[in-house]
Amino acid sequence: MHLHQAKLRMQALETLSGQKLNEESNAVFNYSITIIGIAVILYHFFM
């Protein structure tokens, strides 16, 4: 019984940390997309 609870707790921690990692990579991804978009707009604006 105790072992099963420990396993469930470990799985919950893993999914939580996995979600945090995904959120961070998504933030970085959105940030770089925004920078690329601004760069493209500026490039077309000045050409």
N, CA, C and O atoms as a GROMACS GRO file, in nm:
protein
  188
    1MET      N    1   0.083  -0.120   0.000
    1MET     CA    2   0.000   0.000   0.000
    1MET      C    3   0.087   0.126   0.000
    1MET      O    4   0.067   0.216  -0.081
    2HIS      N    5   0.184   0.129   0.093
    2HIS     CA    6   0.271   0.246   0.101
    2HIS      C    7   0.351   0.263  -0.028
    2HIS      O    8   0.372   0.374  -0.077
    3LEU      N    9   0.397   0.149  -0.083
    3LEU     CA   10   0.477   0.154  -0.204
    3LEU      C   11   0.396   0.212  -0.320
    3LEU      O   12   0.446   0.291  -0.399
    4HIS      N   13   0.270   0.172  -0.328
    4HIS     CA   14   0.184   0.222  -0.436
    4HIS      C   15   0.164   0.373  -0.423
    4HIS      O   16   0.168   0.444  -0.524
    5GLN      N   17   0.143   0.421  -0.302
    5GLN     CA   18   0.125   0.565  -0.280
    5GLN      C   19   0.252   0.640  -0.319
    5GLN      O   20   0.245   0.747  -0.380
    6ALA      N   21   0.368   0.584  -0.285
    6ALA     CA   22   0.494   0.648  -0.320
    6ALA      C   23   0.509   0.657  -0.472
    6ALA      O   24   0.554   0.758  -0.526
    7LYS      N   25   0.471   0.549  -0.541
    7LYS     CA   26   0.478   0.549  -0.688
    7LYS      C   27   0.388   0.657  -0.746
    7LYS      O   28   0.429   0.731  -0.836
    8LEU      N   29   0.266   0.666  -0.695
    8LEU     CA   30   0.173   0.768  -0.744
    8LEU      C   31   0.228   0.908  -0.720
    8LEU      O   32   0.217   0.996  -0.805
    9ARG      N   33   0.288   0.927  -0.603
    9ARG     CA   34   0.345   1.058  -0.570
    9ARG      C   35   0.459   1.093  -0.666
    9ARG      O   36   0.470   1.207  -0.711
   10MET      N   37   0.543   0.993  -0.695
   10MET     CA   38   0.654   1.016  -0.789
   10MET      C   39   0.600   1.053  -0.927
   10MET      O   40   0.652   1.144  -0.992
   11GLN      N   41   0.497   0.982  -0.973
   11GLN     CA   42   0.439   1.012  -1.104
   11GLN      C   43   0.381   1.153  -1.107
   11GLN      O   44   0.396   1.224  -1.206
   12ALA      N   45   0.315   1.193  -0.997
   12ALA     CA   46   0.257   1.327  -0.990
   12ALA      C   47   0.367   1.432  -0.998
   12ALA      O   48   0.353   1.532  -1.068
   13LEU      N   49   0.478   1.409  -0.926
   13LEU     CA   50   0.590   1.504  -0.929
   13LEU      C   51   0.649   1.512  -1.069
   13LEU      O   52   0.682   1.620  -1.118
   14GLU      N   53   0.663   1.396  -1.134
   14GLU     CA   54   0.719   1.394  -1.269
   14GLU      C   55   0.632   1.472  -1.367
   14GLU      O   56   0.684   1.547  -1.449
   15THR      N   57   0.500   1.453  -1.358
   15THR     CA   58   0.413   1.525  -1.451
   15THR      C   59   0.416   1.674  -1.423
   15THR      O   60   0.412   1.755  -1.516
   16LEU      N   61   0.424   1.712  -1.294
   16LEU     CA   62   0.430   1.855  -1.260
   16LEU      C   63   0.557   1.918  -1.314
   16LEU      O   64   0.551   2.025  -1.375
   17SER      N   65   0.672   1.853  -1.293
   17SER     CA   66   0.797   1.909  -1.343
   17SER      C   67   0.799   1.908  -1.496
   17SER      O   68   0.855   1.998  -1.557
   18GLY      N   69   0.737   1.808  -1.556
   18GLY     CA   70   0.728   1.803  -1.702
   18GLY      C   71   0.647   1.919  -1.756
   18GLY      O   72   0.683   1.979  -1.857
   19GLN      N   73   0.536   1.951  -1.689
   19GLN     CA   74   0.454   2.064  -1.732
   19GLN      C   75   0.532   2.194  -1.720
   19GLN      O   76   0.522   2.280  -1.807
   20LYS      N   77   0.609   2.209  -1.612
   20LYS     CA   78   0.688   2.331  -1.594
   20LYS      C   79   0.789   2.345  -1.707
   20LYS      O   80   0.807   2.454  -1.762
   21LEU      N   81   0.856   2.235  -1.741
   21LEU     CA   82   0.953   2.238  -1.850
   21LEU      C   83   0.885   2.278  -1.981
   21LEU      O   84   0.938   2.358  -2.057
   22ASN      N   85   0.768   2.221  -2.006
   22ASN     CA   86   0.695   2.254  -2.129
   22ASN      C   87   0.657   2.402  -2.132
   22ASN      O   88   0.668   2.466  -2.237
   23GLU      N   89   0.613   2.455  -2.019
   23GLU     CA   90   0.574   2.596  -2.014
   23GLU      C   91   0.695   2.685  -2.043
   23GLU      O   92   0.684   2.783  -2.116
   24GLU      N   93   0.812   2.649  -1.985
   24GLU     CA   94   0.932   2.729  -2.007
   24GLU      C   95   0.974   2.725  -2.153
   24GLU      O   96   1.007   2.828  -2.211
   25SER      N   97   0.975   2.606  -2.214
   25SER     CA   98   1.015   2.596  -2.354
   25SER      C   99   0.914   2.667  -2.444
   25SER      O  100   0.953   2.725  -2.546
   26ASN      N  101   0.786   2.662  -2.409
   26ASN     CA  102   0.685   2.734  -2.486
   26ASN      C  103   0.708   2.884  -2.478
   26ASN      O  104   0.694   2.955  -2.578
   27ALA      N  105   0.745   2.934  -2.360
   27ALA     CA  106   0.772   3.077  -2.343
   27ALA      C  107   0.890   3.118  -2.429
   27ALA      O  108   0.886   3.221  -2.496
   28VAL      N  109   0.996   3.038  -2.427
   28VAL     CA  110   1.114   3.068  -2.510
   28VAL      C  111   1.077   3.064  -2.657
   28VAL      O  112   1.120   3.150  -2.735
   29PHE      N  113   0.998   2.965  -2.696
   29PHE     CA  114   0.954   2.950  -2.835
   29PHE      C  115   0.874   3.073  -2.880
   29PHE      O  116   0.900   3.129  -2.986
   30ASN      N  117   0.775   3.114  -2.799
   30ASN     CA  118   0.694   3.231  -2.832
   30ASN      C  119   0.780   3.356  -2.840
   30ASN      O  120   0.759   3.440  -2.927
   31TYR      N  121   0.877   3.368  -2.749
   31TYR     CA  122   0.967   3.483  -2.746
   31TYR      C  123   1.047   3.493  -2.876
   31TYR      O  124   1.055   3.599  -2.936
   32SER      N  125   1.105   3.380  -2.918
   32SER     CA  126   1.186   3.381  -3.041
   32SER      C  127   1.097   3.406  -3.164
   32SER      O  128   1.139   3.475  -3.256
   33ILE      N  129   0.977   3.349  -3.165
   33ILE     CA  130   0.883   3.373  -3.276
   33ILE      C  131   0.852   3.523  -3.286
   33ILE      O  132   0.850   3.579  -3.395
   34THR      N  133   0.828   3.586  -3.171
   34THR     CA  134   0.797   3.730  -3.169
   34THR      C  135   0.914   3.810  -3.224
   34THR      O  136   0.895   3.901  -3.304
   35ILE      N  137   1.036   3.777  -3.181
   35ILE     CA  138   1.155   3.849  -3.228
   35ILE      C  139   1.172   3.831  -3.378
   35ILE      O  140   1.200   3.928  -3.449
   36ILE      N  141   1.154   3.708  -3.427
   36ILE     CA  142   1.166   3.683  -3.572
   36ILE      C  143   1.060   3.762  -3.647
   36ILE      O  144   1.089   3.821  -3.752
   37GLY      N  145   0.937   3.764  -3.595
   37GLY     CA  146   0.830   3.839  -3.659
   37GLY      C  147   0.861   3.987  -3.668
   37GLY      O  148   0.842   4.049  -3.773
   38ILE      N  149   0.911   4.045  -3.558
   38ILE     CA  150   0.946   4.188  -3.557
   38ILE      C  151   1.060   4.214  -3.656
   38ILE      O  152   1.057   4.313  -3.730
   39ALA      N  153   1.160   4.126  -3.658
   39ALA     CA  154   1.273   4.142  -3.749
   39ALA      C  155   1.225   4.139  -3.894
   39ALA      O  156   1.270   4.221  -3.975
   40VAL      N  157   1.136   4.046  -3.928
   40VAL     CA  158   1.084   4.036  -4.065
   40VAL      C  159   1.007   4.163  -4.102
   40VAL      O  160   1.023   4.216  -4.212
   41ILE      N  161   0.922   4.212  -4.010
   41ILE     CA  162   0.844   4.333  -4.037
   41ILE      C  163   0.937   4.452  -4.058
   41ILE      O  164   0.920   4.529  -4.153
   42LEU      N  165   1.037   4.467  -3.971
   42LEU     CA  166   1.132   4.578  -3.985
   42LEU      C  167   1.209   4.566  -4.116
   42LEU      O  168   1.231   4.666  -4.185
   43TYR      N  169   1.249   4.443  -4.151
   43TYR     CA  170   1.323   4.420  -4.275
   43TYR      C  171   1.241   4.464  -4.396
   43TYR      O  172   1.293   4.534  -4.483
   44HIS      N  173   1.115   4.425  -4.401
   44HIS     CA  174   1.029   4.464  -4.513
   44HIS      C  175   1.001   4.614  -4.509
   44HIS      O  176   0.988   4.677  -4.614
   45PHE      N  177   0.990   4.670  -4.390
   45PHE     CA  178   0.961   4.812  -4.375
   45PHE      C  179   1.074   4.898  -4.430
   45PHE      O  180   1.050   5.002  -4.492
   46PHE      N  181   1.199   4.853  -4.408
   46PHE     CA  182   1.314   4.934  -4.450
   46PHE      C  183   1.362   4.901  -4.591
   46PHE      O  184   1.443   4.975  -4.647
   47MET      N  185   1.313   4.791  -4.650
   47MET     CA  186   1.358   4.757  -4.786
   47MET      C  187   1.278   4.835  -4.889
   47MET      O  188   1.301   4.820  -5.009
   0.00000   0.00000   0.00000
